[in-house]
């Protein structure tokens, strides 16, 4: 079984990860499926509202998560989910910085125009 926290492979006899101590879950298709947040919806929102390039990168990684889980690649799915989260949050940050810069320039322009 693979650890959903650190991605390390453990033998089936263990109930906790031998690397990090997290409780182990079985692979998809067995009695206990692994659930990993793929960050697809936040990535789409970031793409539509904030920052197109970073949002697209987030969408690409988010789409990979479910396919890797179905193939049994839990570690790969976790890595893709982490990358999707990273690019989505970078997009939010860049979008907020751009909005802040725009508002600042509008205020400066309004004050200088008086």
C-alpha positions as CSV (number, residue, x, y, z in Angstrom):
1,X,0.0,0.0,0.0
2,X,1.1,3.6,-0.6
3,X,1.0,6.3,2.0
4,X,-1.3,9.1,1.0
5,X,0.8,11.6,3.1
6,X,4.3,10.9,1.9
7,X,3.8,8.5,-1.1
8,X,6.1,5.8,0.3
9,X,5.2,2.2,-0.5
10,X,4.6,0.0,2.5
11,X,3.8,-3.8,2.8
12,X,0.2,-4.8,3.1
13,X,0.7,-6.1,6.7
14,X,1.2,-2.6,8.1
15,X,-1.6,-0.3,9.1
16,X,0.7,2.8,9.5
17,X,3.3,4.2,7.2
18,X,6.8,3.0,8.1
19,X,8.2,6.4,7.0
20,X,5.9,9.0,8.4
21,X,3.5,7.1,10.7
22,X,0.3,8.1,8.9
23,X,-2.6,5.6,8.6
24,X,-2.5,3.6,5.4
25,X,-5.4,3.2,2.9
26,X,-5.8,0.7,0.1
27,X,-5.4,1.5,-3.6
28,X,-8.4,2.5,-5.7
29,X,-10.6,-0.4,-6.8
30,X,-10.3,-2.1,-3.4
31,X,-12.5,-1.7,-0.3
32,X,-11.1,1.7,0.8
33,X,-10.4,4.1,-2.1
34,X,-7.7,6.8,-1.8
35,X,-9.1,10.4,-2.0
36,X,-6.8,13.2,-3.1
37,X,-8.0,16.7,-3.7
38,X,-7.2,17.5,-7.4
39,X,-7.6,21.3,-7.1
40,X,-9.4,21.4,-10.5
41,X,-12.2,23.8,-9.5
42,X,-9.9,26.4,-7.9
43,X,-7.6,26.2,-10.9
44,X,-10.4,26.9,-13.3
45,X,-11.6,29.9,-11.1
46,X,-8.0,31.3,-11.0
47,X,-7.8,30.9,-14.8
48,X,-11.1,32.7,-15.4
49,X,-10.7,35.5,-12.8
50,X,-7.0,36.1,-12.0
51,X,-4.1,34.9,-13.9
52,X,-4.4,32.9,-17.1
53,X,-0.9,31.3,-17.4
54,X,-0.7,30.0,-13.8
55,X,-4.3,28.9,-13.9
56,X,-3.7,26.8,-17.0
57,X,-0.6,25.1,-15.4
58,X,-2.9,24.4,-12.3
59,X,-5.5,22.8,-14.6
60,X,-3.0,20.7,-16.4
61,X,-1.7,19.2,-13.2
62,X,-5.2,18.9,-11.7
63,X,-6.4,16.8,-14.6
64,X,-3.5,14.4,-14.1
65,X,-4.5,13.5,-10.6
66,X,-7.6,11.2,-11.2
67,X,-5.9,9.4,-14.1
68,X,-2.9,8.6,-12.0
69,X,-5.1,7.4,-9.2
70,X,-7.0,5.1,-11.5
71,X,-3.7,3.7,-12.8
72,X,-2.6,3.0,-9.2
73,X,0.1,5.6,-9.1
74,X,-0.8,7.2,-5.7
75,X,2.6,8.9,-5.4
76,X,2.3,10.4,-8.8
77,X,-1.2,11.6,-8.1
78,X,-0.1,13.2,-4.9
79,X,2.8,15.0,-6.7
80,X,0.4,16.2,-9.4
81,X,-2.1,17.5,-6.7
82,X,0.8,19.3,-5.0
83,X,1.8,20.9,-8.3
84,X,-1.8,21.9,-9.1
85,X,-2.1,23.5,-5.6
86,X,1.2,25.3,-6.0
87,X,0.3,26.8,-9.4
88,X,-3.2,27.7,-8.4
89,X,-2.0,29.6,-5.3
90,X,0.7,31.3,-7.3
91,X,-2.0,32.4,-9.7
92,X,-4.1,33.8,-6.8
93,X,-1.0,35.7,-5.4
94,X,-0.1,37.2,-8.8
95,X,-3.7,38.1,-9.5
96,X,-4.0,39.9,-6.1
97,X,-0.7,41.7,-6.6
98,X,-1.8,42.9,-10.1
99,X,-5.1,44.1,-8.7
100,X,-3.3,45.9,-5.9
101,X,-0.9,47.6,-8.3
102,X,-3.8,48.6,-10.6
103,X,-5.8,50.1,-7.7
104,X,-2.6,51.9,-6.4
105,X,-2.0,53.4,-9.9
106,X,-5.6,54.5,-10.2
107,X,-5.5,56.3,-6.8
108,X,-2.1,57.9,-7.7
109,X,-3.5,59.1,-11.0
110,X,-6.7,60.5,-9.4
111,X,-4.7,62.3,-6.7
112,X,-2.2,63.7,-9.3
113,X,-5.0,64.8,-11.6
114,X,-6.5,67.2,-9.0
